[in-house]
Amino acid sequence: MKNVSTTVLAELREAIASGRLRAPIDRASLVGFGIRHQIDAIEYALAGHKTAACLAVLDVALAEREDRKPTPELVWTGPEAPAGTARDTAVVLRALFEGARESVILAGYSFDHAKEVLAPLHGSMLQHNVSARFFVDVPQIERGADVEAHLARCFGKFLAENWPFGEPRPRVYYDKRALKPGPPYCSMHAKCVVVDGVKAFVSSANFTQRGQERNIEVGVLIEDPSFASYLGGQWLGLIDAGIAGEYVAG
C-alpha cells in the first residue's frame, strides 16, 4: 500500500477499530466509506482478513510511514535574506525534469516563452521515453465563438511559444467548463508538478521569466510516493471523470 496516502490509512484504521467499518473488508465497503483512489491496493492488502489482522497490517504500514516521514523542502524565487536556505525554483524544476524516468504531470501554470524551463523535460522524454501530461488553463470562451477555433488558437500559441522542440510532445488537457461562456466563470488555478508518482512540487511560480527569476514566489518539494501519487491521481481523475478534455491538433 505504498501509494495510499497516510491520511487514508489512518482513517481506515480508526474506522475498523471503532467498528464503523467491519471486517471482512471488500470493495463495496471501501466505496461506501468514501475511498476512490488506490482502492485495488487497499482491497488486496485487507480483503478476507479479520479485524485484528486488518489492524495489524495498517499498524505496520503507518509505523513504516512514521519512520520515513519526508521533510518538505522550501523552494523560493526572488530576493531573500543572506541566511536563507531555500532552493531556487528554476534549479529545482531542472532537477525534477532531468531526473524524470517515467511520467511528469504539470498542471495549472501560466506560460510565457518557457522553452528554457521545459527543455530539460523534452530531453528526458527523448532519452528515457518519459510521458508528459500538461493541464493548461485556457481563457473561458466568449459567447458565440467557435469552440474548435478557440482551442486551436489557445493551444497553437501555447505550443509555438513554449514547445518549439517538436516530437515528442506532451499530451495537453484543458478544463471543459471553459468551453461555456460565463457567468459562472472558472479557471485552472492550482499549480503543481508530479514526477514519476514519487515527487510532488507545489509552487506559486509560473513558467515565466518573472515567475522563475524576479517575483517573490514560494513553493514546497515533497518526496513522498503516497502524497505524490495521490496528487497525480487528482489530476488524472479529472480525465476519467470527463472534466478535463484532451486537445488533439487537427
Summary of the structure (lengths in Angstrom):
residues: 250
radius of gyration: 20.9
end to end distance: 41.2
largest distance: 61.7
contacts: 737
relative contact order: 0.16
helix: 45%
strand: 18%
